[in-house]
């Protein structure tokens, strides 16, 4: 049994390495393209059937800041009254997957960022997001997210608007829920009054127990403003549920 699990782990690592390499097409990769590791810790505390608290800690380069920085965040997730109730055959033990429509509000602190003059400063960010989920054929789900970031980078204020489409499907593997997903996100930045970034992510979430899950993904981030640069990342997220 252990040998089989180790073999499966090696296969998963090989697939992720291949996926990460595929995000930079041969012959088109530029020397300036960077490769980064994005670790993250998440904690979810369910308050009641309609709401939960979400806490996040991460450390990365170019994900939330132009420089390598840690960030912490706290959010409140609230389920909105659905137009239609979730069909009984679609219900799961997961708070998010049981909702058609829900909102997130919160605060994010990025400890190191750069202002318009290139000086390193802290960023304080208010976040409001709206999520919607639609069931598709073959037990697949489409999730949409519209998010607004209200950013104070040092003494400079700006907004960033983010729009994401996500496709996912839950599988049962050895009596564990495994959810592979693919999403694509667009970023509009009012500092440039234009679309500044896109982000493509491929990954999977694995449920280990009722209290713990882990997620691994590869991402291709393309910045167009203020400078053109691309980045490939491998992300690992550890999640605890209470």
ABEGO torsion letter per residue (X at the ends): XAAAAAAAAAAAAAAAAAAAAAABBBGABBAABBBBBBBBBBBBBBABAABBBBBBBBBBBGAABABBBBBBBBBBBBBBBBABBBBAAABBABAAAABABBBBBBBBBBABBBBAAGBBBBBBBBBBBBBBBBBBBGGBBBBBBBBBBBBBBEABBBBBBBBBBBBBBBBBBGGBBBBBBBBBBBBBBAAAGBBABBBBBBBBBBBABAABBBBBBBBBBBBAOABBBBBBBBBBBBBBBX
